[in-house]
Amino acid sequence: MSRIDQRFAAVKAQGRAALVTFVMAGDPDATTSLEILKALPRAGADVIEVGMPFSDPMADGPSIQAAGLRALHGGMTLHGVLKLVADFRRHDAETPIILMGYYNPIYVYGVAQFLSDAKAAGADGMIVVDLPPEEDEELCLPALKAGLSFIRLATPTTDDARLPAVLANTSGFVYYVSITGITGAGRPDYSRVSSAVGRIKSHTDLPVAVGFGVKDAAAAREIASSADGVVVGSALIDALAKTLDADGRGGPATVAAVAKLAGELARGVASAAKESVVP
């Protein structure tokens, strides 16, 4: 079993959902970014998605776009992302790390070399949002062969006719996008999310994690009541951004702010588990 499989099995045994946190590699700088990664598991994060900054992030809302630009302006590269993961692994051998981003930087890096380097750095899986199932030979199948999970996104417009193609080579978990649009936009309709999770789970044994629009502990609790995982990104990025000085620099308060919100989200997720066992 991969670290991702082990972690979802462990939280299921605890009777709760997993908290999946997203942060952008190199935001606001490489040193602070590493400290944030190290703080997230201590705060209650079960899985960490690490954003690979890209200049044209079409699926990302303003918060994550700004985080990516801060990272790029600070000199973060794809090589730097993998170094950050490797540095994190020296402190944490258990928390699953998922690389999330777009195909262009990976293509420029070289697919085979990237997959080899990502595995060596300690990454466990990938989410690449702009490669559909029809392009699986480009990256998905090589990633699986290299021992990296390839996590696919399903959306409110992914109907039962399309879902089998989406799930065909998916591993680790399925990421359900709870709203149509970009990250951080609006709030999900919880009843529709619950129905969608049930529909997806009727097609697969993989865990289903839900993201987009989860901003606080209350929303995390609602999603956790029906999903196997709750994904939070923009809210954590916003907490980070509020601590930056006029020149965009962070510090200890930056790490503390992200960890504080992650802790609140983790307690929200845990409270759903408690509620579910009340007679």
Sine and cosine of phi, psi and omega as CSV:
sin_phi,cos_phi,sin_psi,cos_psi,sin_omega,cos_omega
0.00,0.00,0.63,-0.77,0.07,-1.00
-0.97,0.26,0.19,-0.98,0.08,-1.00
-0.86,0.51,-0.58,0.82,0.02,-1.00
-0.90,0.43,-0.75,0.66,0.02,-1.00
-0.86,0.51,-0.71,0.71,-0.02,-1.00
-0.89,0.46,-0.66,0.75,-0.05,-1.00
-0.93,0.37,-0.69,0.72,0.02,-1.00
-0.92,0.40,-0.57,0.82,0.07,-1.00
-0.91,0.41,-0.62,0.78,-0.02,-1.00
-0.92,0.39,-0.70,0.71,-0.02,-1.00
-0.95,0.32,-0.52,0.85,0.08,-1.00
-0.89,0.45,-0.65,0.76,0.03,-1.00
-0.90,0.44,-0.45,0.89,0.05,-1.00
-0.99,0.13,-0.09,1.00,0.02,-1.00
0.97,0.25,0.53,0.85,-0.02,-1.00
-0.61,-0.79,0.14,-0.99,0.10,-0.99
-1.00,0.06,0.26,-0.97,0.08,-1.00
-1.00,-0.02,0.57,-0.82,0.16,-0.99
-0.99,-0.11,0.88,-0.47,0.01,-1.00
-0.95,-0.32,0.88,-0.47,-0.06,-1.00
-0.95,-0.32,0.60,-0.80,0.05,-1.00
-0.91,-0.42,0.75,-0.66,0.16,-0.99
-0.68,-0.74,0.42,-0.91,-0.02,-1.00
-1.00,-0.01,0.80,-0.60,0.04,-1.00
-0.86,0.50,0.77,-0.63,0.05,-1.00
1.00,0.08,0.12,0.99,0.01,-1.00
-0.97,-0.26,0.86,-0.52,0.01,1.00
-1.00,0.06,-0.17,0.99,0.06,-1.00
-0.35,-0.94,0.24,-0.97,-0.11,-0.99
-0.89,0.46,-0.66,0.75,-0.05,-1.00
-0.91,0.41,-0.75,0.66,0.01,-1.00
-0.91,0.42,-0.61,0.79,0.01,-1.00
-0.86,0.51,-0.68,0.73,0.03,-1.00
-0.90,0.44,-0.66,0.75,0.02,-1.00
-0.90,0.44,-0.58,0.81,0.07,-1.00
-0.90,0.43,-0.72,0.69,0.02,-1.00
-0.84,0.54,-0.69,0.72,-0.02,-1.00
-0.92,0.39,-0.51,0.86,-0.04,-1.00
-0.98,0.19,-0.46,0.89,-0.12,-0.99
-0.88,0.48,-0.74,0.67,0.04,-1.00
-0.88,0.48,-0.61,0.79,0.03,-1.00
-0.90,0.44,-0.49,0.87,-0.01,-1.00
-0.99,0.14,-0.23,0.97,0.04,-1.00
0.85,-0.53,0.05,1.00,0.05,-1.00
-0.94,0.34,0.71,-0.71,0.01,-1.00
-1.00,-0.08,-0.56,0.83,-0.01,-1.00
-0.67,-0.74,0.57,-0.82,0.02,-1.00
-0.85,-0.52,0.82,-0.57,0.19,-0.98
-1.00,-0.06,0.78,-0.63,0.00,-1.00
-0.94,-0.33,0.90,-0.44,-0.01,-1.00
-0.95,0.30,0.68,-0.73,0.10,-0.99
-0.99,-0.16,0.96,-0.29,-0.14,-0.99
-0.87,0.49,0.64,-0.77,-0.05,-1.00
-0.60,-0.80,0.57,-0.82,-0.11,-0.99
-0.97,0.26,-0.26,0.97,-0.05,-1.00
-0.71,-0.71,0.91,0.42,-0.09,-1.00
-0.99,0.14,1.00,0.04,-0.21,-0.98
-0.91,0.41,-0.43,0.90,-0.04,-1.00
-1.00,-0.08,-0.05,1.00,-0.11,-0.99
-0.99,-0.12,0.61,-0.79,0.08,-1.00
-0.98,0.18,-0.02,-1.00,-0.09,-1.00
-0.84,0.54,-0.63,0.78,-0.06,-1.00
-0.90,0.44,-0.75,0.66,-0.04,-1.00
-0.96,0.27,-0.55,0.84,0.12,-0.99
-0.86,0.52,-0.72,0.70,0.00,-1.00
-0.89,0.45,-0.63,0.78,0.03,-1.00
-0.89,0.46,-0.68,0.74,0.02,-1.00
-0.89,0.45,-0.65,0.76,0.02,-1.00
-0.92,0.39,-0.64,0.77,0.07,-1.00
-0.86,0.51,-0.68,0.73,-0.02,-1.00
-0.91,0.41,-0.69,0.72,0.00,-1.00
-0.90,0.43,-0.68,0.74,0.02,-1.00
-0.90,0.43,-0.46,0.89,0.04,-1.00
-0.99,0.12,0.00,1.00,0.07,-1.00
0.99,-0.11,0.16,0.99,-0.01,-1.00
-0.94,0.35,0.70,-0.71,0.03,-1.00
-0.80,-0.59,0.08,-1.00,0.05,-1.00
-0.92,0.39,-0.59,0.81,0.12,-0.99
-0.87,0.49,-0.64,0.77,0.02,-1.00
-0.91,0.41,-0.59,0.81,0.05,-1.00
-0.87,0.49,-0.74,0.68,-0.03,-1.00
-0.92,0.39,-0.57,0.82,0.09,-1.00
-0.90,0.44,-0.64,0.77,0.04,-1.00
-0.88,0.48,-0.69,0.73,0.04,-1.00
-0.89,0.45,-0.70,0.72,0.00,-1.00
-0.89,0.46,-0.64,0.77,0.04,-1.00
-0.90,0.43,-0.65,0.76,0.05,-1.00
-0.88,0.47,-0.66,0.75,-0.05,-1.00
-0.89,0.45,-0.41,0.91,0.05,-1.00
-0.93,0.37,-0.32,0.95,-0.02,-1.00
-0.95,-0.32,-0.34,0.94,-0.12,-0.99
-0.55,-0.83,0.93,-0.37,-0.03,-1.00
-0.99,-0.16,0.04,1.00,-0.15,-0.99
-0.90,-0.43,-0.58,0.81,-0.09,-1.00
-0.93,0.36,0.82,-0.57,0.03,-1.00
-0.90,0.44,0.67,-0.74,0.05,-1.00
-0.88,-0.47,0.80,-0.60,0.01,-1.00
-0.88,-0.48,0.79,-0.61,0.04,-1.00
-1.00,0.05,0.79,-0.61,-0.07,-1.00
-0.81,-0.59,0.74,-0.67,0.02,-1.00
0.11,-0.99,-0.60,-0.80,-0.14,-0.99
-0.83,-0.56,0.34,-0.94,-0.16,-0.99
-0.96,0.27,-0.53,0.85,-0.13,-0.99
-0.80,0.60,-0.78,0.63,0.00,-1.00
-0.88,0.48,-0.56,0.83,0.01,-1.00
-0.93,0.36,-0.66,0.75,0.03,-1.00
-0.88,0.48,-0.70,0.71,0.01,-1.00
-0.91,0.42,-0.63,0.78,0.02,-1.00
-0.90,0.44,-0.61,0.79,-0.12,-0.99
0.95,-0.31,0.90,-0.43,-0.15,-0.99
-0.85,0.53,-0.78,0.62,-0.07,-1.00
-0.88,0.48,-0.68,0.73,-0.01,-1.00
-0.92,0.39,-0.65,0.76,0.01,-1.00
-0.88,0.47,-0.72,0.69,-0.03,-1.00
-0.89,0.45,-0.66,0.75,0.03,-1.00
-0.89,0.45,-0.71,0.71,-0.03,-1.00
-0.94,0.35,-0.60,0.80,0.01,-1.00
-0.91,0.43,-0.68,0.73,0.02,-1.00
-0.90,0.43,-0.68,0.73,-0.01,-1.00
-0.91,0.42,-0.55,0.84,0.00,-1.00
-0.95,0.32,-0.39,0.92,0.01,-1.00
0.93,-0.36,0.24,0.97,0.09,-1.00
-0.95,0.30,0.46,-0.89,-0.04,-1.00
-0.92,-0.39,-0.38,0.93,-0.04,-1.00
-0.25,-0.97,0.02,-1.00,-0.06,-1.00
-0.63,-0.78,0.55,-0.84,0.23,-0.97
-0.80,-0.59,0.91,-0.42,0.01,-1.00
-0.86,-0.51,0.96,-0.29,-0.30,-0.95
-0.98,0.21,-0.26,0.97,-0.10,-1.00
-0.94,-0.34,0.35,0.94,0.10,-1.00
-0.89,-0.45,0.95,-0.31,0.01,-1.00
-0.97,0.25,0.21,-0.98,-0.01,-1.00
-0.83,0.56,-0.48,0.88,0.00,-1.00
-0.90,0.44,-0.29,0.96,0.00,-1.00
-0.95,-0.30,0.43,0.90,-0.08,-1.00
-0.85,0.53,-0.51,0.86,-0.02,-1.00
-0.93,0.37,-0.35,0.94,-0.01,-1.00
-0.92,0.39,-0.72,0.70,-0.13,-0.99
-0.60,-0.80,-0.65,0.76,-0.10,-0.99
-0.86,0.51,-0.82,0.57,-0.05,-1.00
-0.91,0.42,-0.68,0.73,0.10,-0.99
-0.88,0.48,-0.58,0.81,0.02,-1.00
-0.90,0.43,-0.70,0.71,0.02,-1.00
-0.88,0.48,-0.66,0.76,0.02,-1.00
-0.90,0.44,-0.54,0.84,0.01,-1.00
-0.98,0.17,-0.07,1.00,0.02,-1.00
1.00,0.00,0.35,0.94,0.04,-1.00
-0.94,-0.34,0.74,-0.67,0.07,-1.00
-0.92,0.38,0.57,-0.82,0.07,-1.00
-0.88,-0.47,0.94,-0.35,-0.13,-0.99
-0.99,-0.14,0.81,-0.58,-0.08,-1.00
-0.98,-0.21,0.47,-0.88,0.05,-1.00
-0.99,-0.13,0.71,-0.70,0.20,-0.98
-0.92,-0.40,0.53,-0.85,-0.08,-1.00
-0.79,-0.61,0.13,-0.99,0.06,-1.00
-0.86,0.50,-0.32,0.95,0.02,-1.00
-0.99,-0.10,0.04,1.00,0.05,-1.00
-0.99,0.13,0.99,-0.16,-0.07,-1.00
-1.00,0.08,0.02,-1.00,-0.07,-1.00
-0.90,0.43,-0.41,0.91,0.04,-1.00
-0.96,0.28,-0.56,0.83,-0.04,-1.00
-1.00,0.03,-0.46,0.89,-0.14,-0.99
-0.84,0.54,-0.68,0.73,0.01,-1.00
-0.84,0.54,-0.60,0.80,0.04,-1.00
-0.92,0.39,-0.63,0.77,0.01,-1.00
-0.90,0.43,-0.61,0.79,-0.08,-1.00
-1.00,0.07,-0.24,0.97,-0.21,-0.98
-0.79,0.62,-0.76,0.65,-0.04,-1.00
-0.90,-0.44,0.30,0.95,0.01,-1.00
-0.97,0.26,0.62,-0.79,0.08,-1.00
-0.58,-0.81,0.26,-0.96,-0.04,-1.00
1.00,0.03,-0.96,0.26,0.13,-0.99
-0.28,-0.96,0.19,-0.98,0.11,-0.99
-0.98,-0.20,0.73,-0.68,0.01,-1.00
-0.98,-0.17,0.94,-0.35,0.03,-1.00
-1.00,-0.07,0.85,-0.53,0.04,-1.00
-0.99,0.11,0.91,-0.41,-0.22,-0.98
-0.98,0.22,-0.27,0.96,0.00,-1.00
-0.71,-0.71,0.38,-0.92,0.12,-0.99
-1.00,0.07,0.74,-0.68,-0.02,-1.00
0.80,-0.60,-0.34,-0.94,-0.09,-1.00
-1.00,-0.02,0.21,-0.98,0.01,-1.00
-0.88,0.47,0.57,-0.82,0.09,-1.00
0.98,0.18,0.04,1.00,-0.08,-1.00
-1.00,-0.09,0.87,-0.50,0.12,-0.99
0.93,0.36,-0.10,-0.99,0.05,-1.00
-0.86,-0.51,0.58,-0.82,-0.02,-1.00
-0.96,0.30,0.42,-0.91,0.17,-0.99
-1.00,0.09,0.95,-0.31,-0.17,-0.99
-0.90,0.44,-0.57,0.82,0.01,-1.00
-0.92,0.40,-0.61,0.79,0.04,-1.00
-0.94,0.34,-0.58,0.81,0.05,-1.00
-0.89,0.46,-0.72,0.69,0.01,-1.00
-0.86,0.51,-0.68,0.73,0.02,-1.00
-0.90,0.43,-0.67,0.74,-0.01,-1.00
-0.91,0.41,-0.66,0.75,0.03,-1.00
-0.87,0.49,-0.70,0.71,0.03,-1.00
-0.87,0.49,-0.64,0.77,0.00,-1.00
-0.92,0.40,-0.69,0.72,0.01,-1.00
-0.90,0.44,-0.68,0.74,-0.04,-1.00
-0.92,0.38,-0.33,0.94,0.08,-1.00
-0.96,0.28,-0.23,0.97,0.00,-1.00
-0.96,-0.26,-0.21,0.98,-0.11,-0.99
-0.46,-0.89,0.43,-0.90,0.10,-0.99
-1.00,-0.05,-0.05,1.00,0.00,-1.00
-0.93,0.36,0.51,-0.86,0.13,-0.99
-0.89,0.46,0.48,-0.88,0.05,-1.00
-0.89,-0.45,0.88,-0.48,0.06,-1.00
-0.96,-0.28,0.61,-0.80,-0.09,-1.00
-0.89,-0.45,0.74,-0.67,0.03,-1.00
-0.64,-0.77,-0.07,-1.00,-0.10,-0.99
0.98,0.20,0.88,-0.47,0.09,-1.00
1.00,0.05,0.06,1.00,0.03,-1.00
-1.00,0.03,0.94,-0.35,-0.17,-0.98
-0.94,-0.35,-0.35,0.94,-0.11,-0.99
-0.44,-0.90,-0.01,-1.00,-0.07,-1.00
-0.90,0.44,-0.58,0.81,-0.01,-1.00
-0.90,0.43,-0.69,0.72,0.03,-1.00
-0.92,0.40,-0.64,0.77,0.03,-1.00
-0.87,0.49,-0.66,0.75,0.02,-1.00
-0.89,0.46,-0.69,0.72,0.00,-1.00
-0.87,0.49,-0.73,0.68,-0.01,-1.00
-0.91,0.40,-0.65,0.76,-0.05,-1.00
-0.91,0.43,-0.34,0.94,-0.01,-1.00
-0.94,0.35,-0.33,0.95,-0.01,-1.00
-0.81,-0.59,-0.38,0.92,-0.08,-1.00
-0.99,-0.15,0.29,-0.96,0.06,-1.00
-1.00,0.08,-0.26,0.97,0.01,-1.00
-0.42,-0.91,0.46,-0.89,0.03,-1.00
-0.85,-0.53,0.83,-0.56,-0.05,-1.00
-0.97,-0.26,0.79,-0.62,0.01,-1.00
-0.77,-0.64,0.79,-0.61,0.01,-1.00
-0.74,-0.67,-0.89,0.46,-0.11,-0.99
-0.85,0.52,-0.62,0.79,-0.01,-1.00
-0.90,0.44,-0.63,0.77,0.03,-1.00
-0.93,0.37,-0.63,0.77,0.05,-1.00
-0.90,0.44,-0.64,0.77,0.03,-1.00
-0.90,0.44,-0.66,0.75,0.04,-1.00
-0.88,0.47,-0.64,0.76,0.04,-1.00
-0.89,0.45,-0.75,0.66,-0.10,-0.99
-0.88,0.48,-0.55,0.84,-0.04,-1.00
-0.92,0.39,-0.30,0.95,-0.03,-1.00
-1.00,-0.07,-0.11,0.99,-0.10,-1.00
-0.97,0.22,0.55,-0.83,0.03,-1.00
-0.99,0.15,-0.07,-1.00,-0.08,-1.00
-0.88,0.47,-0.39,0.92,0.01,-1.00
-0.99,-0.12,0.14,0.99,0.03,-1.00
0.98,0.18,0.27,0.96,-0.01,-1.00
-1.00,0.00,0.58,-0.82,0.05,-1.00
-0.94,-0.33,-0.20,-0.98,0.00,-1.00
-0.06,-1.00,-0.33,-0.94,0.00,-1.00
-0.82,0.58,-0.58,0.82,0.02,-1.00
-0.91,0.42,-0.48,0.88,0.03,-1.00
-0.91,0.41,-0.76,0.65,0.02,-1.00
-0.87,0.49,-0.70,0.72,-0.03,-1.00
-0.89,0.45,-0.63,0.77,-0.03,-1.00
-0.92,0.40,-0.68,0.73,0.02,-1.00
-0.92,0.40,-0.69,0.73,0.01,-1.00
-0.90,0.43,-0.61,0.79,0.01,-1.00
-0.88,0.47,-0.74,0.68,0.01,-1.00
-0.92,0.40,-0.64,0.77,0.03,-1.00
-0.87,0.50,-0.63,0.77,0.04,-1.00
-0.90,0.44,-0.67,0.74,0.04,-1.00
-0.89,0.46,-0.67,0.74,0.02,-1.00
-0.90,0.43,-0.66,0.75,0.02,-1.00
-0.88,0.47,-0.64,0.77,0.04,-1.00
-0.93,0.36,-0.56,0.83,0.07,-1.00
-0.89,0.45,-0.70,0.71,0.04,-1.00
-0.88,0.47,-0.70,0.71,-0.02,-1.00
-0.90,0.44,-0.57,0.82,-0.02,-1.00
-0.92,0.40,-0.47,0.88,0.05,-1.00
-0.92,0.40,-0.62,0.79,0.03,-1.00
-0.90,0.44,-0.65,0.76,0.01,-1.00
-0.90,0.43,-0.67,0.74,-0.01,-1.00
-0.90,0.44,-0.56,0.83,-0.08,-1.00
-0.93,0.36,-0.35,0.94,-0.02,-1.00
-0.98,-0.18,0.02,1.00,0.03,-1.00
-0.95,0.30,0.79,-0.61,-0.03,-1.00
-0.88,0.48,0.00,0.00,0.00,0.00
